[in-house]
């Protein structure tokens, strides 16, 4: 074989191998056009010319397959990539499972010391956005661009909305096929005015509320807000919306109480029939530490699913899971509930009890844990360290009525219980308590505003 033929054969084999390798990767086939259109007196989201009803969640990126399995059809992100997956990987995986992505673009926040009076910083941010949009604008799984997440939280400089509007204009120039929005923390008349006057280029507005979401219809009516909107975060009552102990510890609801909150929010707002509402993304399809490891996640850290997740499947599909998570009704410590601000003495033996049932009548297992109350309290969902576990001597720890020796070190603690059904479902509850000798407690901790 002469050298020329050998070279040609080698190049052909190389091309075939390369083609085979690329064939194993999800292939982008071009942008699917999405737009917001008027629909009588309201609005509708059209994808490829057809109405697109979002069944969405804010997703931890290792839970994308589970979202599709439970009936979801769309996910939102808070940035165009993170340490675990690039934006391309998220879009490819979403496409593999038939999901769409409302892609977040991270922008500077004043509460994190970004200065919107700094023209160079704002210009640099705009160029960053240009690069990210050009990377992903033609992917078929892309649904919309979310410009920033809660950039209005604790802000003072309204120029942030000027910057958001400039970013929206740039995106529309680069990508005529996908709408733009920004995700707001809460909603009121001032925000409505700022959006209308400083960010009119946005195709719709995104609102993020938790326990207070049940009042969103009233807020929209009071502000006479007529633009289309999404709800891009909603869920159980936030840690800033609940009762607190006398030393300032927020009192978390049980997993069953949270499921009831999700259902009320869904039925009151998400499924209300508001003609301006384009869709929603429930929070959080995953698990995170924010005040506690169980406050916002629809999963537990071990991957177990909760009663609130069961409800979301029912809301999306009309069918409950074959195995539903246990119900957890009440947790008591020393015969008292969390609102009693339980204080125990160092080294005191304390009894606990939890009331839990399995919907299928199966046998439940229990695990208990004492942790130090977290003192690093961030705002806006910023990362928090996990609270340290405290080793205590506990009797009957595998049942619903254990007792344990309280820590000897004074301070604030929580007792957690996790109730598993053996089939992947779990419930949870926790109760704050304070270890202190006789006498007044220290002043209550101040909870940051969110």
Secondary structure in CASP SS format (residue, H / E / C, confidence):
PFRMAT SS
TARGET T0000
AUTHOR 0000-0000-0000
METHOD secondary structure of the structure
MODEL  1
X C 1.00
X C 1.00
X H 1.00
X H 1.00
X H 1.00
X H 1.00
X H 1.00
X H 1.00
X H 1.00
X H 1.00
X H 1.00
X H 1.00
X H 1.00
X H 1.00
X H 1.00
X H 1.00
X H 1.00
X H 1.00
X H 1.00
X H 1.00
X H 1.00
X H 1.00
X H 1.00
X C 1.00
X C 1.00
X C 1.00
X C 1.00
X C 1.00
X C 1.00
X C 1.00
X C 1.00
X C 1.00
X C 1.00
X E 1.00
X E 1.00
X E 1.00
X E 1.00
X E 1.00
X E 1.00
X C 1.00
X C 1.00
X E 1.00
X E 1.00
X E 1.00
X E 1.00
X E 1.00
X E 1.00
X C 1.00
X C 1.00
X E 1.00
X E 1.00
X C 1.00
X C 1.00
X C 1.00
X C 1.00
X E 1.00
X E 1.00
X E 1.00
X E 1.00
X C 1.00
X C 1.00
X C 1.00
X C 1.00
X H 1.00
X H 1.00
X H 1.00
X H 1.00
X H 1.00
X H 1.00
X C 1.00
X C 1.00
X C 1.00
X C 1.00
X E 1.00
X E 1.00
X E 1.00
X C 1.00
X C 1.00
X C 1.00
X C 1.00
X E 1.00
X C 1.00
X C 1.00
X C 1.00
X C 1.00
X E 1.00
X H 1.00
X H 1.00
X H 1.00
X H 1.00
X H 1.00
X H 1.00
X H 1.00
X H 1.00
X H 1.00
X H 1.00
X C 1.00
X C 1.00
X C 1.00
X E 1.00
X E 1.00
X E 1.00
X E 1.00
X E 1.00
X E 1.00
X C 1.00
X C 1.00
X C 1.00
X C 1.00
X H 1.00
X H 1.00
X H 1.00
X C 1.00
X C 1.00
X C 1.00
X C 1.00
X C 1.00
X C 1.00
X H 1.00
X H 1.00
X H 1.00
X H 1.00
X H 1.00
X H 1.00
X H 1.00
X H 1.00
X H 1.00
X H 1.00
X H 1.00
X H 1.00
X H 1.00
X H 1.00
X H 1.00
X H 1.00
X H 1.00
X H 1.00
X C 1.00
X C 1.00
X C 1.00
X C 1.00
X C 1.00
X E 1.00
X E 1.00
X E 1.00
X E 1.00
X E 1.00
X E 1.00
X E 1.00
X E 1.00
X C 1.00
X C 1.00
X C 1.00
X C 1.00
X C 1.00
X C 1.00
X C 1.00
X C 1.00
X C 1.00
X H 1.00
X H 1.00
X H 1.00
X H 1.00
X H 1.00
X H 1.00
X H 1.00
X H 1.00
X H 1.00
X H 1.00
X H 1.00
X H 1.00
X H 1.00
X H 1.00
X H 1.00
X H 1.00
X C 1.00
X C 1.00
X C 1.00
X C 1.00
X E 1.00
X E 1.00
X E 1.00
X E 1.00
X E 1.00
X E 1.00
X E 1.00
X C 1.00
X C 1.00
X C 1.00
X H 1.00
X H 1.00
X H 1.00
X H 1.00
X H 1.00
X H 1.00
X H 1.00
X H 1.00
X H 1.00
X H 1.00
X C 1.00
X C 1.00
X C 1.00
X C 1.00
X C 1.00
X C 1.00
X E 1.00
X E 1.00
X E 1.00
X E 1.00
X C 1.00
X C 1.00
X H 1.00
X H 1.00
X H 1.00
X H 1.00
X H 1.00
X H 1.00
X H 1.00
X H 1.00
X H 1.00
X H 1.00
X H 1.00
X H 1.00
X H 1.00
X C 1.00
X C 1.00
X C 1.00
X C 1.00
X C 1.00
X E 1.00
X E 1.00
X E 1.00
X E 1.00
X E 1.00
X C 1.00
X C 1.00
X C 1.00
X C 1.00
X C 1.00
X C 1.00
X C 1.00
X C 1.00
X C 1.00
X C 1.00
X E 1.00
X C 1.00
X C 1.00
X C 1.00
X C 1.00
X C 1.00
X E 1.00
X C 1.00
X C 1.00
X C 1.00
X C 1.00
X H 1.00
X H 1.00
X H 1.00
X H 1.00
X H 1.00
X H 1.00
X H 1.00
X H 1.00
X H 1.00
X H 1.00
X H 1.00
X H 1.00
X H 1.00
X H 1.00
X H 1.00
X H 1.00
X C 1.00
X C 1.00
X C 1.00
X C 1.00
X C 1.00
X C 1.00
X E 1.00
X E 1.00
X E 1.00
X E 1.00
X E 1.00
X E 1.00
X E 1.00
X E 1.00
X E 1.00
X C 1.00
X C 1.00
X C 1.00
X C 1.00
X C 1.00
X C 1.00
X C 1.00
X C 1.00
X C 1.00
X C 1.00
X C 1.00
X C 1.00
X C 1.00
X E 1.00
X C 1.00
X C 1.00
X C 1.00
X C 1.00
X C 1.00
X E 1.00
X C 1.00
X H 1.00
X H 1.00
X H 1.00
X H 1.00
X H 1.00
X H 1.00
X H 1.00
X H 1.00
X H 1.00
X H 1.00
X H 1.00
X C 1.00
X C 1.00
X C 1.00
X C 1.00
X C 1.00
X C 1.00
X C 1.00
X C 1.00
X C 1.00
X E 1.00
X E 1.00
X E 1.00
X E 1.00
X E 1.00
X E 1.00
X E 1.00
X C 1.00
X C 1.00
X E 1.00
X C 1.00
X H 1.00
X H 1.00
X H 1.00
X C 1.00
X E 1.00
X E 1.00
X E 1.00
X C 1.00
X C 1.00
X C 1.00
X C 1.00
X E 1.00
X E 1.00
X E 1.00
X E 1.00
X E 1.00
X E 1.00
X E 1.00
X E 1.00
X E 1.00
X C 1.00
X C 1.00
X C 1.00
X C 1.00
X C 1.00
X C 1.00
X C 1.00
X E 1.00
X E 1.00
X E 1.00
X E 1.00
X E 1.00
X E 1.00
X E 1.00
X E 1.00
X C 1.00
X C 1.00
X C 1.00
X C 1.00
X C 1.00
X C 1.00
X C 1.00
X C 1.00
X C 1.00
X C 1.00
X C 1.00
X C 1.00
X C 1.00
X C 1.00
X C 1.00
X C 1.00
X E 1.00
X E 1.00
X C 1.00
X C 1.00
X C 1.00
X E 1.00
X E 1.00
X C 1.00
X C 1.00
X C 1.00
X C 1.00
X C 1.00
X C 1.00
X C 1.00
X E 1.00
X E 1.00
X E 1.00
X C 1.00
X C 1.00
X C 1.00
X C 1.00
X C 1.00
X E 1.00
X E 1.00
X E 1.00
X E 1.00
X E 1.00
X E 1.00
X E 1.00
X E 1.00
X E 1.00
X E 1.00
X C 1.00
X C 1.00
X C 1.00
X C 1.00
X E 1.00
X E 1.00
X E 1.00
X E 1.00
X E 1.00
X E 1.00
X E 1.00
X E 1.00
X E 1.00
X E 1.00
X E 1.00
X C 1.00
X C 1.00
X C 1.00
X C 1.00
X C 1.00
X C 1.00
X C 1.00
X C 1.00
X C 1.00
X C 1.00
X C 1.00
X C 1.00
X C 1.00
X C 1.00
X C 1.00
END
